[in-house]
Amino acid sequence: MEETNLQATYDENGETISPQLSEEIKNYLIDIDGTVTEDVPNEEPERMVTCEPFPDALGILNKWYNEGHIITFFTSRTEENRDVTESWLEKHGFKYHGLLMNKPRGGNYHWIDNHIVRATRFHGKFTDLIKKEKTIEVFKR
């Protein structure tokens, strides 16, 4: 991520805290298996070479990248599969800023962070995002 995208941020006492992206730039964390290609388990790494990307995923993610958003793939693939994963992404023309390996497996993710987190569940097709109201769990104040 380019440091120029980050803005200085301060707490209520004027102390410097972690910088943040401007509101118009999104920091996308994108799963790979079952999201941008077929669901390939770590137990079958040979399929990681031959699987094909979902065409709508490639188009939308590269569009977001070109619009200046940050694209980071966050996958349950293990570190031993980093080279094949990077080669696959390059072969198919995915534009991205980073690749995080070893995401915990099994789903049911509950992300706790001091920054704004928005979660979007993938349902089989990439499109531009729309706004929709949902009930979420938050910490009691």
Buried (B, 14 or more C-beta within 10 A) or exposed (E): EEEEBBEEEEEEEEEEEEEBBEEEBBBBBBBBBBBBBEEBEBEEBEBBEEBEBBEEBBEBBBEBBEEEBBBBBBBBBEEEBBEBBBEBBEEBEBBBBEBEBBBEEEEEEEEEEEEEEEEEEEEEEBEEEEEEEEEEEEEEE
